[in-house]
């Protein structure tokens, strides 16, 4: 039996192991969210959801560094490669410290805006922010080399540490359990840096990258940063606006809805991780890249369709099983929210495809979709139903425009 299992494991490619690992990591992250929802209850879970949302915002900002390193790690060789990696590490640390200081300085203001019980959660989050940027650069180096096994391990270590430490800290900080949530997140950033891809931080000769490469690198970095900002808007503006406009109980209900409905986005994100290096490699070899895109689009469509149908057919069962009867009032909105997330996930894969090909117009299209969502929710938020319907409208239009752009330029 052991020999049979060994032979079976040998037939699984590193890419397939990464996909399996991604499902495990997403399952662990969902378990983390579900346990928080059940342990804390709707009101306190609303505060925890703000921290989770800030983590998502941070992940999108840091993803700019990860994708840039993944794209250009193999582009540069020798001293140019070392110079590139050194610059990215220095820049990521600088931006991480800067953003962390901003969060710490605005901690009391953030508490007032989002009506949280403590501003200490923002201070802890700000202190840990630079670690997340280092973690993302390390992941970019593994991703760029298509080293999916160690890349998978960094996500697994982060997930397992966050789950275990958070549950322990909630028991310790019984009066203010969200402090425990913040401490758990901070510890997970440290764990997520392992395995660390070795790099000599010794002083190396400073050399200037060729002007053509500098321009290409700068364009990709800026456009990726711009699109990650767009993703922050599309993925998190609804939770932040709901937390601002609605009472804590309703905000907690909506947070549970978002975490269930976004399973489509979080699972399909692994396809983006696999898509990027494959498209870049095929472009470098002057091979057709459309087949790669269609392959991963079909995966997204099949998975999204299954989740949306399940959410429409069994909403109460899903909410009750995952978060408990205290959240059952939000069940009628589950299918609609899953639909909005699915439309965004599909449009998102087109954007990263074009980013891999150094085509940037879809980035602007995505930005307009994110702005439209904020504007619609800001002016139309009489109830949670209206908030979700506005997202379907914005993400539906975004998906139509992105797919139309692809077929026009195929």
Secondary structure, DSSP 8 states (H G I E B T S, - for coil): -HHHHHHHHHTS-HHHHHHHHHHHHHHHHHHHHHHHHHHHHHHHHHHHHHHHHHHHHHHHHHHHHHHHHHHHTTTS-HHHHHHHHHHHHHHHHHHHHHHHHHHHHTHHHHHHHHT-S-SHHHHHHHHHHHHHHHHHHHHHHHHHTT-HHHHHHHHHHHHHHHHHHHHHHHHH-STTHHHHHHHHHHHHHHHTT-S------S--------HHHHHHHHHHHHHHHHHHHHHHHHHHHHHHHHHHHS-HHHHHHHHHHHHHHTHHHHHHHHHHHHHHHHHHHHHHTT---HHHHHHHHHHHHHHHHHHHHHHHHSHHHHHHHHT-GGGGGGGGGHHHHHHHHHHHHHHHHHHHHHHHTT--HHHHHHHHHHHHHHHHHHH--SSHHHHHHHHHHHHHHHHHHHHHHHHHH-
